[in-house]
């Protein structure tokens, strides 16, 4: 990161010691040292105070770090996407596998248990969809590129954008088919009682 170098440069240009700068931005001298040595990063309030002390804009103070910050945020989004996706997959598999045995038992508590599992799966599916929407990734190719930390070029992106409506229709038809099959099988199982 460049911010540590920027803080040190502007502090020296302003002829301030670390202690004097620390007093002006309401932190310890050790905190200033950590910032200058890239061991930690100032919070937003401290960045504003630093820009006021140095009499420069925030853009000028953090130049070079914007790309780094974007990359850190993107990596955090990818981790969250993969984490929520894995949890969703586990709950979905449990819901599908446990549906027939739990409904076969026929106890109201087993039905409630299955509903809780299904709701947990839906909650994490919603989390995954929020991340997809926030990063504008919808098609399978876009999702794979996002998970690998890449972006599609403009031509590929335009092609994938054109596929989005069709994939939604296919997803709806597939979901409806699976739902109908599961309902039919459960109906047969429940009639045998």
BELGIQUI-V285111 format. One record per backbone hydrogen bond with DSSP energy under -1.0 kcal/mol. NH is the residue of the N-H (numbers start at 0). CO is the residue of the C=O. E is the energy in kcal/mol with one decimal. If there is no record, write none. Layout:
((NH;CO;E) (NH;CO;E))
This chain:
((5;1;-2.3) (6;2;-3.0) (7;3;-2.1) (8;4;-2.6) (9;5;-2.8) (10;6;-2.5) (11;7;-2.4) (12;8;-2.4) (13;9;-1.9) (14;11;-1.1) (15;10;-2.4) (20;16;-2.4) (21;17;-2.5) (22;18;-2.0) (23;19;-1.6) (24;20;-1.7) (26;21;-2.4) (31;27;-1.6) (32;28;-2.3) (33;29;-2.6) (34;30;-2.4) (35;31;-2.7) (36;32;-1.9) (37;34;-1.5) (38;33;-3.0) (39;33;-1.1) (46;42;-2.3) (47;43;-2.3) (48;44;-2.3) (49;45;-2.8) (50;46;-2.4) (51;47;-1.9) (52;48;-2.7) (53;49;-2.7) (55;50;-2.2) (60;56;-2.0) (61;57;-2.7) (64;61;-2.4) (68;64;-3.1) (69;65;-2.6) (70;66;-2.2) (71;67;-2.3) (72;68;-2.6) (73;69;-2.6) (74;70;-2.6) (75;71;-2.2) (76;72;-2.3) (77;73;-2.4) (78;74;-2.3) (79;75;-2.5) (80;76;-2.7) (81;77;-2.7) (82;78;-2.6) (83;79;-3.1) (84;80;-2.4) (85;81;-2.2) (86;82;-2.2) (87;83;-2.7) (88;84;-2.3) (89;85;-2.2) (90;86;-2.4) (91;87;-2.7) (92;88;-2.6) (93;89;-2.5) (94;90;-2.6) (95;91;-2.5) (96;92;-2.8) (97;93;-2.6) (101;97;-2.4) (102;98;-2.5) (103;99;-2.3) (104;100;-1.8) (105;101;-1.2) (110;106;-1.7) (111;107;-2.2) (112;108;-2.4) (113;109;-2.4) (114;110;-2.3) (115;111;-2.2) (116;112;-2.2) (117;113;-2.7) (118;114;-2.6) (119;115;-2.3) (120;116;-2.1) (121;117;-2.3) (122;118;-2.4) (123;119;-2.1) (124;120;-1.9) (125;121;-2.1) (126;122;-1.8) (127;123;-2.2) (128;124;-2.3) (129;125;-2.3) (130;126;-1.9) (131;127;-2.4) (132;128;-2.8) (133;129;-2.6) (134;130;-1.6) (135;132;-1.1) (136;131;-2.6) (142;138;-2.4) (143;139;-2.4) (144;140;-2.3) (145;141;-2.5) (146;142;-2.6) (147;143;-1.4) (148;145;-1.7) (149;144;-3.2) (156;152;-2.7) (157;153;-2.2) (158;154;-2.1) (159;155;-2.6) (160;156;-2.4) (161;157;-1.7) (162;158;-1.0) (166;162;-2.3) (167;163;-1.9) (168;164;-1.9) (169;165;-2.6) (170;166;-2.5) (171;167;-2.3) (172;168;-2.6) (173;169;-2.7) (174;170;-2.6) (175;171;-2.6) (176;172;-2.3) (177;173;-2.5) (178;174;-2.6) (179;175;-2.4) (180;176;-2.4) (181;177;-2.7) (182;178;-2.4) (183;179;-2.5) (184;180;-2.6) (185;181;-2.6) (186;182;-2.5) (187;183;-2.2) (188;184;-2.4) (189;185;-2.7) (190;186;-1.7) (191;187;-1.1))
